[in-house]
Amino acid sequence: MRIPSKYIFIQILLLIIGMSFLRVGLAKVYCGPYMVKKGLTTAEVKNICGEPMSIDDLGTIIEETKEDKKTKIIRETVVLRWTYGKPGLPFNYITFYNGKVKRIEEGKIMVR
């Protein structure tokens, strides 16, 4: 059974549109000659990029694990998202986990 070419075209078009709205992991944020990379701290990013347009507190991830019947380990991860950009250009979103860059995204203004 052959798939009509118009359906293949539509699938490719939807894929391209989806990729243009948000490119996770592919985005690169440059501030002057410096590139923001995973693992940088909030202080390092602020030093090379300046103040972000906005800072969103995305909450805290709480993970609880048990080593044995008596020992419980609770790990908290604070998640912040900083937004950089200029009108007319794609915005850059830098997500920090416990103060270190975990994810870099590029796209239009995201609405929670």
C-alpha positions in Angstrom: 0.0 0.0 0.0 1.4 3.4 -1.0 1.1 6.4 1.2 -0.1 9.5 -0.9 2.6 12.1 -1.2 0.4 14.8 0.2 0.3 13.0 3.6 4.1 12.7 3.6 4.4 16.4 2.8 2.0 17.2 5.7 4.0 15.1 8.1 7.2 16.8 7.2 5.6 20.2 7.4 4.3 19.5 10.9 7.7 18.2 12.0 9.4 21.4 10.8 6.8 23.6 12.5 7.1 21.7 15.7 10.9 22.0 15.7 10.8 25.7 15.0 8.7 26.4 18.2 11.1 24.8 20.6 14.5 23.3 20.0 15.5 21.5 23.2 19.1 20.7 23.6 20.0 22.1 20.2 19.8 25.7 21.3 23.0 27.6 21.9 23.0 30.8 23.9 25.9 33.2 23.2 26.5 36.3 25.3 29.1 38.2 23.4 31.9 35.7 22.6 30.9 33.3 25.4 28.6 30.3 25.1 26.3 29.2 27.9 26.9 25.4 28.5 25.4 22.8 30.8 26.9 22.8 34.2 27.6 26.6 34.5 26.3 28.2 37.7 23.7 31.0 38.0 26.5 33.4 39.0 28.6 32.4 35.9 25.6 32.9 33.6 24.7 36.2 35.1 28.4 37.3 34.9 28.6 36.6 31.1 25.0 37.4 30.1 23.8 39.9 32.6 20.4 40.0 34.2 17.7 37.9 32.5 14.4 39.4 31.3 12.6 37.2 33.8 13.3 34.5 36.3 10.6 31.8 36.8 10.6 29.6 39.9 9.4 26.3 38.5 9.3 24.6 41.9 11.1 22.0 43.8 11.5 18.3 42.9 11.5 16.1 45.9 12.9 12.6 45.5 12.7 10.1 48.4 14.6 6.8 48.4 15.2 4.2 51.0 18.5 2.5 51.6 17.1 0.2 54.1 14.2 0.0 56.6 15.6 2.7 58.9 17.4 5.1 56.5 15.5 7.4 54.2 17.2 9.8 51.8 15.3 12.9 50.6 16.8 14.9 47.8 15.5 18.3 46.9 16.1 20.0 43.5 15.2 23.6 43.1 14.3 24.4 39.4 14.6 27.9 38.0 14.1 29.1 34.4 15.8 32.3 33.2 14.6 34.0 30.0 16.9 36.0 27.7 16.1 37.6 24.4 15.2 40.6 22.4 11.9 41.6 20.7 11.6 40.1 17.2 14.2 37.3 17.9 13.6 33.9 19.5 13.8 33.8 23.2 16.3 31.6 25.1 15.3 29.7 28.2 18.0 28.5 30.6 16.8 26.0 33.2 18.8 25.6 36.3 18.7 22.6 38.7 20.1 23.5 42.1 21.9 26.5 40.6 23.5 24.8 37.6 22.5 24.9 33.9 20.6 21.7 33.1 18.7 22.6 29.9 18.9 25.2 27.2 15.8 25.9 25.0 15.0 28.3 22.2 11.6 29.3 21.1 8.8 31.8 21.3 7.5 33.0 24.7 6.3 29.9 26.6 3.1 30.1 28.6 2.8 28.0 31.7 
